[in-house]
């Protein structure tokens, strides 16, 4: 009651919290933008390295049969699996370190401020990650790859062409491939905006929840313990298996949406997710140290062994 009149009060929305926090903490907002851009560059750089080293080098090898054409610098050779595995580990550690640094620099006083900082960091990370490499791959996977089946028919015989599209029998033989090419180009054109949208949704769906969760967790630890040397071990115990869990869950979702196929080795994914989930739960509930250590060794051992056999697909 104010002045004898009833007053209706609602808690501020997340958007309002973000706006107020950014206005009152412009310097802190700057750290979230810079840190989010750095996270996106790290993730996008590894993604680009993985694409060029394992996916696109087979297509780029066509230039070896065309010595008269200048070879694009992106048409690089294959990258050894151990190098990619090491780069993946460095990528995860850098992202975790950057998120912890953002929390330490922002020094939010409340969980609401942590959420706002994590949300801003995650959005900037998503945009940067999408711009550097993931948007390219999502559009390629969604728009270009499905049309490849039609494009391969252009070099085949009429019998194969007509077996796939019997209606082309009514089209003059000299025009059949032109009709099929127009169809393939139209299919690609209308799927490009869908690939852009899907790629951005996937990028945001990965980076925003992870950023909010880790910034909130790091912020709570910093408010409780103060010093980084006490915070870092507690932070890494949950954050490392947690980010591995999110990263490989992202691979599963991405494969289902972009490729519409199941993983080649689903048991490996399920075991890794289970070990990582148990490790995070054990650390969160403060289980006995022996159990927590065993779970950390279990998820890391499974991760290292299965990665050495290349049982995960991007």
Residue frames as qw, qx, qy, qz and C-alpha x, y, z in Angstrom:
[[0.000, 0.890, 0.457, 0.000, 0.00, 0.00, 0.00],
 [0.385, -0.003, 0.020, 0.923, 1.24, 3.47, -0.95],
 [0.192, -0.033, -0.007, -0.981, -0.92, 6.44, 0.09],
 [0.558, 0.168, 0.558, -0.591, -3.75, 4.09, 0.96],
 [0.744, 0.465, -0.188, -0.440, -3.77, 2.61, -2.56],
 [0.904, -0.107, 0.397, 0.116, -2.84, -0.96, -3.52],
 [0.183, 0.765, -0.523, -0.329, 0.36, -1.27, -5.52],
 [0.975, 0.174, 0.136, 0.005, 1.20, -4.12, -7.91],
 [0.095, -0.792, 0.575, 0.179, 4.90, -4.88, -8.03],
 [0.970, 0.242, 0.007, 0.009, 6.51, -7.36, -10.39],
 [0.655, -0.469, 0.354, 0.474, 10.14, -8.48, -10.38],
 [0.236, 0.739, -0.353, -0.523, 12.23, -6.92, -13.17],
 [0.930, 0.359, 0.053, -0.058, 12.62, -8.92, -16.35],
 [0.799, -0.179, 0.259, 0.512, 15.95, -10.28, -17.53],
 [0.446, 0.614, 0.245, 0.603, 16.04, -7.64, -20.25],
 [0.222, -0.929, -0.037, -0.292, 15.56, -4.90, -17.67],
 [0.751, -0.586, 0.180, 0.245, 18.30, -6.36, -15.48],
 [0.735, 0.163, 0.282, 0.594, 20.67, -6.47, -18.45],
 [0.223, 0.790, 0.194, 0.538, 19.88, -2.87, -19.41],
 [0.425, -0.892, 0.045, -0.148, 20.30, -1.50, -15.88],
 [0.818, -0.392, 0.222, 0.357, 23.47, -3.50, -15.27],
 [0.644, 0.359, 0.255, 0.626, 25.05, -2.30, -18.55],
 [0.032, 0.879, 0.121, 0.460, 24.11, 1.32, -17.79],
 [0.536, -0.825, 0.145, -0.103, 25.53, 1.23, -14.26],
 [0.701, -0.439, 0.485, 0.284, 28.56, -0.86, -15.12],
 [0.622, 0.746, -0.137, -0.194, 29.69, 0.29, -18.55],
 [0.043, 0.672, -0.739, -0.024, 33.23, -0.84, -17.87],
 [0.536, -0.102, 0.821, -0.169, 32.00, -4.28, -16.86],
 [0.743, 0.542, 0.293, -0.261, 29.85, -4.46, -19.98],
 [0.383, 0.785, -0.455, -0.171, 32.95, -3.73, -22.03],
 [0.230, -0.432, 0.871, -0.045, 34.71, -6.72, -20.47],
 [0.680, 0.214, 0.664, -0.225, 31.80, -9.00, -21.36],
 [0.653, 0.719, -0.009, -0.236, 31.84, -7.82, -24.98],
 [0.207, 0.728, -0.651, -0.060, 35.61, -8.20, -25.30],
 [0.383, -0.275, 0.868, -0.158, 35.58, -11.55, -23.51],
 [0.743, 0.373, 0.476, -0.285, 32.66, -12.83, -25.57],
 [0.576, 0.751, -0.256, -0.196, 34.42, -11.85, -28.79],
 [0.011, -0.599, 0.800, -0.028, 37.58, -13.64, -27.61],
 [0.589, -0.011, 0.774, -0.232, 35.59, -16.79, -26.77],
 [0.738, 0.573, 0.227, -0.275, 33.93, -16.69, -30.19],
 [0.380, 0.764, -0.503, -0.135, 37.28, -16.29, -31.94],
 [0.248, -0.410, 0.872, -0.099, 38.74, -19.26, -30.07],
 [0.658, 0.219, 0.679, -0.243, 35.74, -21.47, -30.83],
 [0.650, 0.713, 0.049, -0.258, 35.46, -20.29, -34.42],
 [0.160, 0.734, -0.645, -0.137, 39.20, -20.71, -34.99],
 [0.380, -0.207, 0.899, -0.063, 39.14, -24.32, -33.84],
 [0.679, 0.459, 0.497, -0.284, 36.00, -24.99, -35.88],
 [0.501, 0.792, -0.238, -0.257, 37.69, -23.55, -38.97],
 [0.055, -0.573, 0.815, 0.062, 40.81, -25.63, -38.36],
 [0.540, 0.040, 0.823, -0.171, 38.70, -28.77, -38.02],
 [0.671, 0.624, 0.259, -0.306, 36.73, -28.04, -41.18],
 [0.402, 0.788, -0.425, -0.191, 39.79, -27.32, -43.32],
 [0.110, -0.527, 0.842, -0.035, 41.77, -30.21, -41.91],
 [0.359, 0.029, 0.925, -0.126, 39.19, -32.98, -42.09],
 [0.518, 0.571, 0.564, -0.296, 36.20, -31.98, -44.23],
 [0.455, 0.846, 0.026, -0.278, 37.25, -29.66, -47.03],
 [0.204, -0.619, 0.656, 0.380, 40.74, -30.87, -47.84],
 [0.550, 0.174, 0.798, 0.177, 39.20, -33.71, -49.90],
 [0.440, 0.822, 0.358, -0.038, 37.41, -31.18, -52.09],
 [0.012, -0.918, 0.286, 0.275, 40.46, -28.96, -52.27],
 [0.580, -0.283, 0.686, 0.337, 42.51, -31.88, -53.55],
 [0.645, 0.632, 0.425, 0.059, 40.77, -31.36, -56.92],
 [0.156, 0.952, -0.201, -0.171, 43.20, -28.49, -57.58],
 [0.501, -0.464, 0.666, 0.299, 46.02, -31.01, -57.81],
 [0.582, 0.328, 0.686, 0.289, 44.48, -32.12, -61.12],
 [0.294, 0.892, 0.281, 0.197, 44.21, -28.50, -62.28],
 [0.622, -0.318, -0.020, 0.716, 47.76, -27.11, -62.08],
 [0.258, 0.414, 0.308, 0.816, 46.82, -24.25, -64.41],
 [0.335, -0.791, -0.304, -0.412, 44.52, -22.73, -61.75],
 [0.055, 0.511, -0.540, 0.667, 45.77, -20.87, -58.69],
 [0.540, -0.301, -0.775, 0.128, 45.25, -22.98, -55.59],
 [0.375, -0.783, -0.059, -0.493, 43.24, -21.20, -52.84],
 [0.110, 0.470, -0.706, 0.518, 45.12, -20.96, -49.56],
 [0.670, -0.221, 0.390, -0.592, 42.12, -22.55, -47.83],
 [0.933, 0.196, -0.239, -0.184, 42.61, -25.72, -49.89],
 [0.159, -0.671, 0.698, -0.190, 45.09, -26.99, -47.35],
 [0.519, 0.146, -0.840, -0.051, 46.16, -30.54, -46.76],
 [0.730, -0.494, -0.448, -0.146, 44.83, -32.82, -44.01],
 [0.168, -0.681, 0.487, -0.521, 45.69, -32.02, -40.41],
 [0.416, 0.071, -0.888, 0.183, 46.81, -34.99, -38.24],
 [0.588, -0.585, -0.494, -0.261, 44.28, -36.18, -35.69],
 [0.613, -0.378, -0.408, 0.561, 46.62, -35.69, -32.70],
 [0.188, 0.089, 0.007, 0.978, 47.01, -32.02, -33.67],
 [0.377, -0.452, -0.390, -0.708, 43.24, -31.57, -33.84],
 [0.674, -0.501, -0.536, 0.080, 42.76, -33.34, -30.50],
 [0.491, -0.232, -0.281, 0.792, 45.35, -31.09, -28.86],
 [0.015, -0.226, -0.176, -0.958, 43.76, -28.01, -30.46],
 [0.510, -0.538, -0.524, -0.419, 40.35, -29.07, -29.13],
 [0.641, -0.470, -0.465, 0.390, 41.70, -29.38, -25.60],
 [0.320, -0.074, -0.080, 0.941, 43.37, -25.97, -25.84],
 [0.205, -0.406, -0.391, -0.800, 40.13, -24.48, -27.14],
 [0.588, -0.599, -0.529, -0.129, 38.12, -25.76, -24.19],
 [0.593, -0.397, -0.328, 0.619, 40.69, -24.56, -21.65],
 [0.193, 0.107, 0.098, 0.970, 40.94, -21.12, -23.25],
 [0.349, -0.527, -0.446, -0.634, 37.16, -20.67, -23.22],
 [0.651, -0.579, -0.471, 0.136, 36.98, -21.72, -19.57],
 [0.517, -0.229, -0.179, 0.806, 39.82, -19.37, -18.68],
 [0.025, 0.290, 0.242, 0.926, 38.22, -16.46, -20.52],
 [0.480, -0.609, -0.476, -0.415, 34.88, -16.96, -18.78],
 [0.652, -0.516, -0.374, 0.411, 36.59, -17.08, -15.39],
 [0.376, -0.033, -0.003, 0.926, 38.55, -13.93, -16.27],
 [0.175, -0.500, -0.377, -0.760, 35.31, -12.16, -17.26],
 [0.601, -0.654, -0.454, -0.071, 33.78, -13.02, -13.90],
 [0.625, -0.367, -0.222, 0.652, 36.89, -11.79, -12.08],
 [0.233, 0.127, 0.149, 0.953, 36.97, -8.52, -14.03],
 [0.309, -0.558, -0.438, -0.633, 33.24, -7.82, -13.78],
 [0.163, -0.013, -0.721, 0.673, 33.03, -8.71, -10.07],
 [0.438, -0.454, -0.431, -0.645, 29.24, -8.85, -10.07],
 [0.171, -0.264, 0.629, -0.711, 27.69, -8.45, -6.62],
 [0.676, 0.101, 0.454, -0.571, 24.48, -10.38, -7.25],
 [0.519, 0.117, 0.824, 0.197, 23.33, -13.44, -9.16],
 [0.460, 0.791, 0.371, -0.158, 21.15, -11.20, -11.34],
 [0.108, 0.875, -0.361, -0.305, 24.24, -9.29, -12.43],
 [0.401, -0.304, 0.829, 0.243, 26.00, -12.60, -13.10],
 [0.565, 0.460, 0.684, 0.014, 23.13, -13.66, -15.34],
 [0.346, 0.908, 0.064, -0.225, 23.24, -10.38, -17.23],
 [0.098, -0.734, 0.602, 0.300, 27.02, -10.66, -17.72],
 [0.476, -0.072, 0.861, 0.167, 26.74, -14.27, -18.84],
 [0.545, 0.650, 0.519, -0.105, 23.92, -13.47, -21.22],
 [0.258, 0.913, -0.178, -0.262, 25.83, -10.62, -22.85],
 [0.246, -0.556, 0.754, 0.250, 28.99, -12.72, -23.08],
 [0.559, 0.151, 0.813, 0.061, 27.11, -15.64, -24.61],
 [0.521, 0.776, 0.314, -0.169, 25.37, -13.54, -27.25],
 [0.148, 0.863, -0.411, -0.255, 28.62, -11.90, -28.36],
 [0.391, -0.339, 0.840, 0.159, 30.31, -15.32, -28.40],
 [0.627, 0.404, 0.664, -0.052, 27.52, -16.75, -30.56],
 [0.446, 0.872, 0.040, -0.198, 27.72, -13.94, -33.12],
 [0.016, -0.767, 0.607, 0.207, 31.51, -14.17, -33.34],
 [0.506, -0.136, 0.849, 0.060, 31.54, -17.97, -33.52],
 [0.626, 0.582, 0.509, -0.104, 28.88, -17.89, -36.24],
 [0.333, 0.908, -0.141, -0.213, 30.72, -15.19, -38.22],
 [0.187, -0.666, 0.692, 0.207, 34.16, -16.78, -38.07],
 [0.096, 0.250, -0.922, -0.281, 33.24, -20.26, -39.22],
 [0.294, 0.210, 0.894, -0.264, 30.09, -21.94, -37.95],
 [0.502, 0.590, 0.201, -0.600, 27.73, -19.95, -40.16],
 [0.325, 0.526, -0.649, -0.444, 29.73, -21.02, -43.19],
 [0.031, 0.113, -0.993, -0.027, 29.47, -24.69, -42.26],
 [0.376, 0.361, 0.706, -0.480, 25.79, -24.59, -41.30],
 [0.524, 0.611, -0.065, -0.590, 24.87, -23.04, -44.67],
 [0.268, 0.443, -0.800, -0.304, 27.10, -25.48, -46.53],
 [0.115, 0.009, 0.979, -0.170, 25.65, -28.47, -44.69],
 [0.388, 0.467, 0.612, -0.507, 22.04, -27.34, -45.03],
 [0.496, 0.719, 0.037, -0.486, 22.02, -25.84, -48.54],
 [0.302, 0.648, -0.621, -0.321, 24.95, -27.18, -50.57],
 [0.193, -0.237, 0.952, -0.032, 25.33, -30.80, -49.49],
 [0.588, 0.340, 0.654, -0.332, 21.68, -31.82, -50.18],
 [0.580, 0.719, -0.054, -0.380, 22.00, -30.53, -53.75],
 [0.106, -0.575, 0.763, 0.274, 25.14, -32.57, -54.42],
 [0.563, 0.148, 0.813, -0.017, 23.06, -35.64, -55.32],
 [0.558, 0.757, 0.298, -0.161, 21.45, -33.73, -58.18],
 [0.137, 0.869, -0.394, -0.268, 24.74, -32.16, -59.28],
 [0.389, -0.353, 0.826, 0.203, 26.44, -35.54, -59.59],
 [0.650, 0.437, 0.619, -0.058, 23.72, -36.61, -62.02],
 [0.356, 0.862, -0.113, -0.343, 24.89, -33.93, -64.46],
 [0.057, 0.629, -0.741, -0.228, 28.00, -35.99, -65.18],
 [0.514, -0.024, 0.851, -0.104, 26.15, -39.30, -65.34],
 [0.048, 0.121, 0.822, 0.554, 24.32, -41.12, -68.09],
 [0.450, -0.170, -0.222, -0.848, 20.77, -40.41, -69.21],
 [0.645, -0.252, -0.708, -0.137, 19.64, -43.76, -67.81],
 [0.406, -0.246, -0.609, 0.635, 20.72, -42.79, -64.29],
 [0.087, 0.001, 0.064, -0.994, 19.23, -39.33, -64.73],
 [0.548, -0.180, -0.419, -0.701, 15.86, -40.68, -65.83],
 [0.586, -0.260, -0.758, 0.119, 15.77, -43.35, -63.15],
 [0.238, -0.244, -0.498, 0.797, 16.01, -40.57, -60.54],
 [0.275, 0.450, 0.183, -0.830, 13.65, -38.15, -62.31],
 [0.415, 0.312, 0.815, 0.256, 11.35, -40.01, -64.77],
 [0.262, 0.848, 0.355, -0.294, 9.52, -36.76, -65.60],
 [0.096, -0.682, 0.413, 0.596, 12.60, -35.58, -67.49],
 [0.462, 0.140, 0.801, 0.353, 11.72, -38.09, -70.22],
 [0.313, 0.804, 0.505, 0.014, 9.25, -35.52, -71.55],
 [0.070, -0.904, 0.171, 0.385, 12.00, -32.88, -71.76],
 [0.719, 0.653, -0.232, 0.052, 14.19, -32.72, -74.90],
 [0.904, -0.148, -0.135, 0.378, 17.45, -34.55, -74.30],
 [0.472, 0.431, -0.107, 0.761, 19.57, -31.43, -74.90],
 [0.229, -0.646, 0.068, -0.725, 17.70, -29.54, -72.16],
 [0.796, -0.428, -0.427, -0.037, 17.50, -32.17, -69.41],
 [0.659, -0.145, -0.343, 0.654, 20.72, -31.23, -67.63],
 [0.054, 0.340, -0.025, 0.939, 19.92, -27.54, -67.81],
 [0.595, -0.537, -0.290, -0.523, 16.56, -28.22, -66.12],
 [0.819, -0.359, -0.385, 0.229, 18.23, -30.29, -63.42],
 [0.471, 0.102, -0.230, 0.846, 20.87, -27.59, -62.86],
 [0.222, -0.479, -0.090, -0.844, 18.17, -24.94, -62.45],
 [0.750, -0.507, -0.351, -0.239, 16.40, -27.15, -59.92],
 [0.760, -0.196, -0.352, 0.510, 19.60, -27.71, -57.91],
 [0.258, 0.237, -0.125, 0.928, 20.43, -24.00, -57.88],
 [0.433, -0.532, -0.199, -0.700, 16.89, -23.09, -56.82],
 [0.811, -0.434, -0.391, 0.027, 16.98, -25.65, -54.01],
 [0.609, -0.043, -0.296, 0.735, 20.27, -24.22, -52.80],
 [0.034, 0.398, 0.022, 0.917, 19.01, -20.64, -52.95],
 [0.569, -0.559, -0.221, -0.561, 15.89, -21.24, -50.88],
 [0.849, -0.368, -0.340, 0.167, 17.79, -23.28, -48.28],
 [0.464, 0.338, -0.296, 0.763, 20.54, -20.70, -47.67],
 [0.278, -0.540, 0.177, -0.775, 18.43, -18.46, -45.36],
 [0.881, -0.375, -0.164, -0.238, 17.20, -21.57, -43.54],
 [0.829, 0.054, -0.328, 0.451, 20.81, -22.64, -42.98],
 [0.164, 0.472, -0.268, 0.824, 21.72, -19.17, -41.67],
 [0.574, -0.518, 0.050, -0.633, 18.82, -19.19, -39.21],
 [0.947, -0.235, -0.217, -0.026, 19.46, -22.75, -38.06],
 [0.681, 0.236, -0.352, 0.598, 23.16, -22.07, -37.61],
 [0.053, -0.510, 0.263, -0.817, 22.52, -18.99, -35.50],
 [0.772, -0.447, -0.045, -0.450, 19.97, -20.85, -33.35],
 [0.929, -0.071, -0.284, 0.226, 22.51, -23.63, -32.77],
 [0.453, 0.379, -0.334, 0.735, 25.27, -21.15, -31.95],
 [0.332, -0.525, 0.190, -0.760, 23.11, -19.26, -29.46],
 [0.888, -0.321, -0.154, -0.292, 21.80, -22.51, -28.00],
 [0.838, 0.036, -0.350, 0.417, 25.37, -23.59, -27.26],
 [0.401, 0.319, -0.295, 0.807, 27.07, -20.41, -26.09],
 [0.330, -0.574, 0.035, -0.748, 24.40, -18.60, -24.07],
 [0.848, -0.469, -0.154, -0.194, 23.50, -21.41, -21.58],
 [0.832, -0.003, -0.260, 0.491, 27.17, -22.31, -21.12],
 [0.257, 0.444, -0.181, 0.839, 28.23, -18.70, -20.60],
 [0.496, -0.604, -0.014, -0.624, 25.43, -17.94, -18.15],
 [0.911, -0.358, -0.205, -0.012, 26.05, -21.12, -16.13],
 [0.774, 0.042, -0.230, 0.589, 29.81, -20.71, -15.90],
 [0.111, 0.512, -0.133, 0.841, 29.80, -16.97, -15.25],
 [0.631, -0.596, -0.060, -0.494, 27.22, -17.47, -12.48],
 [0.926, -0.253, -0.211, 0.181, 29.22, -20.33, -11.00],
 [0.603, 0.222, -0.207, 0.737, 32.51, -18.41, -11.15],
 [0.129, -0.613, 0.039, -0.778, 30.85, -15.28, -9.75],
 [0.772, -0.563, -0.122, -0.269, 29.44, -17.19, -6.78],
 [0.875, -0.118, -0.200, 0.424, 32.86, -18.72, -6.05],
 [0.384, 0.407, -0.133, 0.818, 34.57, -15.33, -6.27],
 [0.378, -0.656, -0.004, -0.653, 32.08, -13.75, -3.89],
 [0.874, -0.461, -0.124, -0.097, 32.55, -16.59, -1.44],
 [0.868, -0.215, -0.003, 0.447, 36.31, -17.14, -1.52],
 [0.067, -0.946, 0.093, 0.303, 37.62, -13.91, -3.02],
 [0.173, -0.661, 0.623, 0.381, 41.00, -15.12, -4.23],
 [0.721, 0.445, -0.368, -0.383, 41.49, -16.77, -7.60],
 [0.234, 0.403, -0.880, 0.095, 43.94, -19.36, -6.28],
 [0.337, 0.046, 0.824, -0.454, 41.16, -20.81, -4.13],
 [0.645, 0.433, 0.175, -0.604, 38.54, -20.46, -6.85],
 [0.410, 0.514, -0.626, -0.418, 40.39, -22.05, -9.79],
 [0.023, 0.125, -0.992, 0.021, 40.47, -25.70, -8.55],
 [0.362, 0.363, 0.714, -0.477, 36.80, -25.63, -7.55],
 [0.480, 0.604, -0.073, -0.632, 35.87, -23.96, -10.82],
 [0.320, 0.447, -0.752, -0.363, 37.79, -26.39, -13.03],
 [0.215, -0.025, 0.958, -0.188, 36.48, -29.48, -11.24],
 [0.474, 0.523, 0.615, -0.351, 32.96, -28.74, -12.46],
 [0.359, 0.747, -0.109, -0.549, 33.61, -26.56, -15.48],
 [0.031, 0.447, -0.796, -0.407, 35.90, -28.88, -17.46],
 [0.174, 0.187, 0.962, 0.094, 33.60, -31.95, -17.55],
 [0.307, 0.653, 0.494, -0.485, 30.62, -29.60, -17.82],
 [0.291, 0.693, -0.270, -0.602, 31.89, -27.87, -20.94],
 [0.009, -0.214, 0.920, 0.328, 32.87, -31.22, -22.50],
 [0.277, 0.406, 0.842, -0.221, 29.32, -32.44, -21.81],
 [0.342, 0.745, 0.220, -0.529, 27.82, -29.37, -23.50],
 [0.123, 0.592, -0.567, -0.559, 30.23, -29.51, -26.44],
 [0.018, -0.076, 0.960, 0.268, 29.50, -33.12, -27.33],
 [0.299, 0.547, 0.711, -0.326, 25.78, -32.75, -26.72],
 [0.275, 0.721, -0.101, -0.628, 26.01, -29.88, -29.22],
 [0.047, 0.346, -0.815, -0.463, 27.64, -32.24, -31.73],
 [0.193, 0.273, 0.942, -0.030, 24.75, -34.68, -31.37],
 [0.289, 0.713, 0.440, -0.464, 22.09, -31.98, -31.81],
 [0.161, 0.664, -0.376, -0.626, 23.95, -30.42, -34.71],
 [0.056, -0.153, 0.919, 0.360, 24.29, -33.75, -36.49],
 [0.239, 0.459, 0.841, -0.156, 20.59, -34.49, -36.03],
 [0.256, 0.792, 0.280, -0.478, 19.46, -31.07, -37.32],
 [0.157, 0.714, -0.422, -0.536, 22.00, -30.33, -40.06],
 [0.121, 0.319, -0.882, -0.324, 22.70, -33.83, -41.36],
 [0.799, -0.047, 0.044, -0.597, 19.55, -35.61, -40.13],
 [0.793, 0.167, -0.584, 0.035, 21.59, -38.71, -39.37],
 [0.770, -0.638, 0.024, -0.010, 22.52, -40.43, -36.08],
 [0.117, -0.793, 0.594, 0.063, 26.15, -40.53, -34.95],
 [0.682, 0.352, -0.632, -0.103, 28.32, -43.36, -36.19],
 [0.494, 0.013, -0.772, 0.399, 29.25, -44.40, -32.64],
 [0.428, -0.668, -0.167, -0.585, 26.33, -43.45, -30.35],
 [0.821, -0.445, -0.317, 0.168, 27.59, -45.57, -27.44],
 [0.570, 0.082, -0.188, 0.796, 30.77, -43.47, -27.26],
 [0.110, -0.501, -0.064, -0.856, 28.72, -40.30, -27.01],
 [0.677, -0.575, -0.286, -0.359, 26.39, -41.71, -24.39],
 [0.810, -0.286, -0.313, 0.405, 29.24, -42.99, -22.21],
 [0.386, 0.214, -0.129, 0.888, 31.10, -39.69, -22.43],
 [0.310, -0.548, -0.136, -0.765, 27.98, -37.70, -21.54],
 [0.788, -0.504, -0.337, -0.112, 27.24, -40.06, -18.65],
 [0.721, -0.139, -0.290, 0.613, 30.77, -39.86, -17.20],
 [0.183, 0.312, -0.048, 0.931, 30.88, -36.07, -17.53],
 [0.482, -0.574, -0.251, -0.613, 27.41, -35.67, -16.01],
 [0.817, -0.444, -0.345, 0.128, 28.34, -37.87, -13.05],
 [0.583, 0.036, -0.227, 0.779, 31.59, -35.94, -12.53],
 [0.078, -0.445, -0.041, -0.891, 29.72, -32.63, -12.43],
 [0.675, -0.550, -0.303, -0.387, 27.08, -34.05, -10.08],
 [0.807, -0.272, -0.362, 0.380, 29.72, -35.48, -7.75],
 [0.377, 0.154, -0.171, 0.897, 31.56, -32.15, -7.59],
 [0.282, -0.501, -0.164, -0.802, 28.33, -30.21, -7.04],
 [0.769, -0.513, -0.233, -0.301, 27.15, -32.47, -4.22],
 [0.111, -0.715, 0.614, -0.316, 30.60, -32.72, -2.66],
 [0.978, -0.079, -0.171, -0.086, 30.81, -36.50, -2.78],
 [0.737, -0.545, 0.278, 0.286, 33.86, -38.13, -1.14],
 [0.092, 0.795, -0.442, -0.405, 37.08, -37.08, -2.83],
 [0.378, -0.207, 0.867, 0.249, 37.93, -40.64, -3.91],
 [0.498, 0.544, 0.675, -0.011, 34.68, -40.96, -5.90],
 [0.265, 0.915, 0.029, -0.303, 35.12, -37.52, -7.43],
 [0.132, -0.651, 0.646, 0.376, 38.68, -38.32, -8.46],
 [0.463, 0.059, 0.866, 0.178, 37.64, -41.65, -9.95],
 [0.463, 0.727, 0.494, -0.111, 34.90, -39.99, -12.01],
 [0.128, 0.888, -0.251, -0.363, 37.31, -37.32, -13.27],
 [0.255, -0.417, 0.810, 0.324, 39.75, -40.02, -14.34],
 [0.513, 0.321, 0.796, 0.018, 36.92, -42.02, -15.96],
 [0.452, 0.827, 0.271, -0.195, 35.55, -39.24, -18.16],
 [0.062, 0.835, -0.437, -0.329, 39.00, -38.00, -19.16],
 [0.389, -0.263, 0.852, 0.230, 40.23, -41.51, -19.95],
 [0.544, 0.503, 0.672, -0.015, 37.16, -42.25, -22.06],
 [0.297, 0.915, 0.034, -0.269, 37.51, -38.91, -23.83],
 [0.100, -0.716, 0.608, 0.328, 41.22, -39.41, -24.59],
 [0.453, -0.071, 0.868, 0.187, 40.90, -43.01, -25.80],
 [0.513, 0.609, 0.604, -0.034, 37.86, -42.48, -28.02],
 [0.230, 0.915, -0.103, -0.314, 39.30, -39.29, -29.51],
 [0.243, -0.550, 0.718, 0.351, 42.47, -41.15, -30.42],
 [0.393, 0.174, 0.875, 0.223, 40.32, -43.54, -32.47],
 [0.177, 0.072, -0.312, -0.931, 38.36, -40.68, -34.07],
 [0.042, -0.388, -0.921, -0.001, 35.00, -41.94, -32.89],
 [0.099, 0.714, 0.416, -0.554, 33.39, -38.49, -32.82],
 [0.383, 0.393, 0.520, 0.654, 32.24, -36.69, -35.93],
 [0.008, 0.309, 0.129, -0.942, 31.70, -32.98, -36.40]]
